[in-house]
């Protein structure tokens, strides 16, 4: 299925979870990030059970310190 991750098209197997999507993107560390599907933030505790669907837009935001 086709999904968009941070503005880039990606192909993932049907019924993939957010956790599986994050494993697919190997350069992403899961600490200090937030994930939203179609503008709805998904709590980290639900990443292993929340499935993505064809055409979903996923936004991954990494927390950073600022001043």
N, CA, C and O atoms as a DFTB+ gen file, in Angstrom:
268 C
 N C O
     1  1       0.843      -1.170       0.000
     2  2       0.000       0.000       0.000
     3  2       0.889       1.233       0.000
     4  3       2.018       1.200       0.489
     5  1       0.377       2.301      -0.544
     6  2       1.128       3.550      -0.625
     7  2       0.719       4.487       0.501
     8  3      -0.464       4.760       0.708
     9  1       1.727       4.975       1.225
    10  2       1.510       5.969       2.272
    11  2       2.543       7.075       2.081
    12  3       3.532       6.899       1.370
    13  1       2.306       8.201       2.716
    14  2       3.249       9.313       2.658
    15  2       3.823       9.529       4.052
    16  3       3.084       9.680       5.025
    17  1       5.153       9.543       4.134
    18  2       5.836       9.755       5.406
    19  2       6.667      11.023       5.285
    20  3       7.611      11.089       4.498
    21  1       6.309      12.022       6.069
    22  2       7.005      13.315       6.032
    23  2       7.157      13.834       4.604
    24  3       8.216      14.331       4.222
    25  1       6.085      13.710       3.823
    26  2       6.057      14.257       2.473
    27  2       6.633      13.365       1.393
    28  3       6.629      13.750       0.223
    29  1       7.133      12.177       1.744
    30  2       7.720      11.278       0.755
    31  2       6.888      10.012       0.630
    32  3       6.470       9.429       1.630
    33  1       6.652       9.593      -0.605
    34  2       5.873       8.380      -0.859
    35  2       6.660       7.154      -0.416
    36  3       7.869       7.065      -0.630
    37  1       5.961       6.216       0.201
    38  2       6.560       4.958       0.654
    39  2       5.590       3.827       0.384
    40  3       4.374       4.017       0.418
    41  1       6.127       2.660       0.118
    42  2       5.309       1.469      -0.091
    43  2       5.491       0.557       1.116
    44  3       6.612       0.186       1.464
    45  1       4.383       0.203       1.747
    46  2       4.403      -0.661       2.927
    47  2       3.431      -1.812       2.715
    48  3       2.471      -1.674       1.957
    49  1       3.663      -2.952       3.376
    50  2       2.707      -4.061       3.297
    51  2       1.359      -3.666       3.909
    52  3       1.299      -2.835       4.814
    53  1       0.292      -4.265       3.410
    54  2      -1.046      -4.047       3.962
    55  2      -1.036      -4.340       5.458
    56  3      -0.273      -5.188       5.919
    57  1      -1.867      -3.654       6.204
    58  2      -2.058      -3.858       7.645
    59  2      -0.812      -3.563       8.483
    60  3      -0.686      -4.074       9.596
    61  1       0.107      -2.750       7.966
    62  2       1.287      -2.370       8.750
    63  2       0.871      -1.470       9.907
    64  3      -0.045      -0.657       9.783
    65  1       1.558      -1.628      11.028
    66  2       1.321      -0.762      12.183
    67  2       2.313       0.401      12.147
    68  3       3.264       0.399      11.365
    69  1       2.077       1.378      12.994
    70  2       3.019       2.492      13.095
    71  2       4.394       1.973      13.503
    72  3       5.407       2.426      12.970
    73  1       4.442       1.033      14.436
    74  2       5.724       0.466      14.872
    75  2       6.466      -0.160      13.691
    76  3       7.682      -0.007      13.578
    77  1       5.755      -0.857      12.817
    78  2       6.385      -1.476      11.646
    79  2       6.861      -0.422      10.653
    80  3       7.908      -0.587      10.027
    81  1       6.106       0.648      10.508
    82  2       6.537       1.743       9.634
    83  2       7.835       2.345      10.162
    84  3       8.753       2.621       9.390
    85  1       7.913       2.548      11.472
    86  2       9.124       3.112      12.061
    87  2      10.315       2.171      11.903
    88  3      11.440       2.636      11.720
    89  1      10.093       0.863      11.968
    90  2      11.174      -0.101      11.736
    91  2      11.634      -0.032      10.285
    92  3      12.818      -0.206       9.996
    93  1      10.705       0.221       9.378
    94  2      11.015       0.341       7.947
    95  2      11.947       1.529       7.696
    96  3      12.805       1.485       6.814
    97  1      11.763       2.588       8.484
    98  2      12.605       3.780       8.368
    99  2      13.726       3.629       9.385
   100  3      13.631       4.157      10.492
   101  1      14.750       2.939       9.036
   102  2      15.790       2.550       9.983
   103  2      16.525       3.733      10.622
   104  3      17.030       3.599      11.736
   105  1      16.597       4.875       9.954
   106  2      17.341       6.001      10.516
   107  2      16.565       6.748      11.597
   108  3      17.108       7.665      12.213
   109  1      15.316       6.379      11.841
   110  2      14.492       7.041      12.853
   111  2      14.672       6.349      14.206
   112  3      14.446       5.145      14.327
   113  1      15.076       7.108      15.212
   114  2      15.120       6.613      16.589
   115  2      13.752       6.874      17.203
   116  3      13.201       7.960      17.025
   117  1      13.193       5.909      17.917
   118  2      11.839       6.069      18.438
   119  2      11.776       6.903      19.711
   120  3      10.686       7.275      20.146
   121  1      12.907       7.202      20.308
   122  2      12.905       8.056      21.494
   123  2      12.792       9.521      21.097
   124  3      13.487       9.980      20.191
   125  1      11.924      10.246      21.769
   126  2      11.813      11.677      21.525
   127  2      11.120      12.060      20.236
   128  3      11.384      13.130      19.688
   129  1      10.231      11.198      19.736
   130  2       9.488      11.544      18.531
   131  2       7.986      11.487      18.808
   132  3       7.528      10.849      19.756
   133  1       7.253      12.165      17.959
   134  2       5.792      12.099      17.967
   135  2       5.356      11.678      16.571
   136  3       5.994      12.033      15.579
   137  1       4.268      10.921      16.500
   138  2       3.759      10.439      15.217
   139  2       2.299      10.845      15.078
   140  3       1.498      10.670      15.997
   141  1       1.970      11.388      13.917
   142  2       0.580      11.729      13.609
   143  2       0.187      11.050      12.305
   144  3       0.971      10.999      11.357
   145  1      -1.029      10.532      12.268
   146  2      -1.595       9.979      11.041
   147  2      -2.746      10.889      10.643
   148  3      -3.695      11.079      11.403
   149  1      -2.653      11.446       9.446
   150  2      -3.693      12.345       8.935
   151  2      -4.040      13.428       9.957
   152  3      -5.210      13.682      10.241
   153  1      -3.003      14.055      10.499
   154  2      -3.122      15.179      11.442
   155  2      -3.646      14.802      12.827
   156  3      -4.020      15.685      13.599
   157  1      -3.681      13.518      13.155
   158  2      -4.102      13.073      14.483
   159  2      -2.928      12.386      15.169
   160  3      -2.430      11.368      14.688
   161  1      -2.487      12.946      16.296
   162  2      -1.355      12.370      17.031
   163  2      -1.761      11.022      17.613
   164  3      -2.845      10.872      18.177
   165  1      -0.860      10.036      17.463
   166  2      -1.098       8.696      18.001
   167  2      -0.162       8.501      19.194
   168  3       1.054       8.610      19.037
   169  1      -0.701       8.216      20.385
   170  2       0.151       8.001      21.561
   171  2       1.122       6.837      21.344
   172  3       0.781       5.842      20.704
   173  1       2.314       6.973      21.875
   174  2       3.351       5.944      21.700
   175  2       2.862       4.564      22.136
   176  3       3.242       3.561      21.531
   177  1       2.041       4.494      23.159
   178  2       1.519       3.219      23.636
   179  2       0.627       2.503      22.638
   180  3       0.327       1.323      22.817
   181  1       0.196       3.195      21.587
   182  2      -0.677       2.583      20.579
   183  2       0.031       2.321      19.249
   184  3      -0.600       1.853      18.302
   185  1       1.333       2.614      19.163
   186  2       2.052       2.423      17.908
   187  2       2.041       0.970      17.445
   188  3       1.971       0.709      16.244
   189  1       2.109       0.022      18.373
   190  2       2.178      -1.399      18.005
   191  2       0.839      -1.934      17.507
   192  3       0.795      -2.982      16.863
   193  1      -0.252      -1.228      17.796
   194  2      -1.575      -1.729      17.406
   195  2      -2.297      -0.836      16.401
   196  3      -3.301      -1.250      15.820
   197  1      -1.804       0.378      16.189
   198  2      -2.457       1.306      15.254
   199  2      -1.989       1.027      13.835
   200  3      -0.810       1.180      13.514
   201  1      -2.927       0.616      12.989
   202  2      -2.593       0.289      11.606
   203  2      -2.729       1.512      10.712
   204  3      -3.571       2.383      10.934
   205  1      -1.877       1.551       9.697
   206  2      -1.978       2.594       8.688
   207  2      -2.746       2.035       7.497
   208  3      -2.790       0.823       7.285
   209  1      -3.348       2.929       6.728
   210  2      -4.167       2.517       5.591
   211  2      -3.654       3.178       4.315
   212  3      -2.909       4.157       4.362
   213  1      -4.060       2.634       3.197
   214  2      -3.719       3.179       1.881
   215  2      -3.988       4.683       1.857
   216  3      -5.071       5.141       2.220
   217  1      -2.986       5.437       1.425
   218  2      -3.145       6.877       1.273
   219  2      -2.934       7.701       2.530
   220  3      -3.005       8.929       2.479
   221  1      -2.673       7.044       3.672
   222  2      -2.462       7.794       4.910
   223  2      -1.245       8.707       4.785
   224  3      -0.272       8.390       4.100
   225  1      -1.330       9.841       5.464
   226  2      -0.215      10.775       5.546
   227  2       0.313      10.732       6.978
   228  3      -0.388      11.076       7.929
   229  1       1.566      10.301       7.105
   230  2       2.191      10.156       8.416
   231  2       3.227      11.259       8.588
   232  3       4.057      11.500       7.712
   233  1       3.157      11.916       9.731
   234  2       4.119      12.951      10.067
   235  2       4.887      12.495      11.298
   236  3       4.295      12.172      12.328
   237  1       6.214      12.472      11.181
   238  2       7.078      12.096      12.295
   239  2       7.870      13.337      12.690
   240  3       8.595      13.913      11.879
   241  1       7.718      13.735      13.945
   242  2       8.378      14.937      14.441
   243  2       9.337      14.544      15.556
   244  3       8.960      13.843      16.495
   245  1      10.581      15.002      15.443
   246  2      11.582      14.729      16.472
   247  2      11.682      15.932      17.398
   248  3      11.815      17.071      16.951
   249  1      11.616      15.659      18.684
   250  2      11.749      16.723      19.678
   251  2      13.185      17.230      19.696
   252  3      14.131      16.457      19.547
   253  1      13.334      18.532      19.879
   254  2      14.672      19.104      19.987
   255  2      14.658      20.208      21.038
   256  3      13.632      20.836      21.298
   257  1      15.810      20.421      21.621
   258  2      15.924      21.471      22.628
   259  2      16.152      22.800      21.932
   260  3      16.778      22.870      20.874
   261  1      15.649      23.817      22.527
   262  2      15.844      25.148      21.958
   263  2      15.977      26.169      23.060
   264  3      15.818      25.863      24.242
   265  1      16.265      27.360      22.663
   266  2      16.444      28.373      23.684
   267  2      15.726      29.636      23.370
   268  3      15.785      30.590      24.146
